Amino acid sequence: MYCEYYQAHVKAKETWFIGGVFRNQDYVTFDRTLDGTNDIIEYFVPACQEENFLHLMNYMVRTGYVFTFKKMPNRLQYPELYNI
């Protein structure tokens, strides 16, 4: 079973804080830097944690830690969609 997949453009100096928030919430997501030059983080979210993830990400956007985030096809399931 594949996780839900999101990408976010984050404030670079807050990356560790954002990751720490998710780890403190019983690992709502697995996060990984996808593009360090453009501050893009990818998130693999279990379907049962998606509501919690969205709640936290919307908070991060409102408070300025995350610029934008979007749900996308999981790049592990559909590698042909990505040039990575």
Secondary structure, 3 states (H helix, E strand, C coil): CCCEEEEEEECHHHHHHHHHHHHHCCCCCEEEEEECCCCEEEEEECHHHHHHHHHHHHHHHHHCCEEEEEEECCCCCCHHHCCC
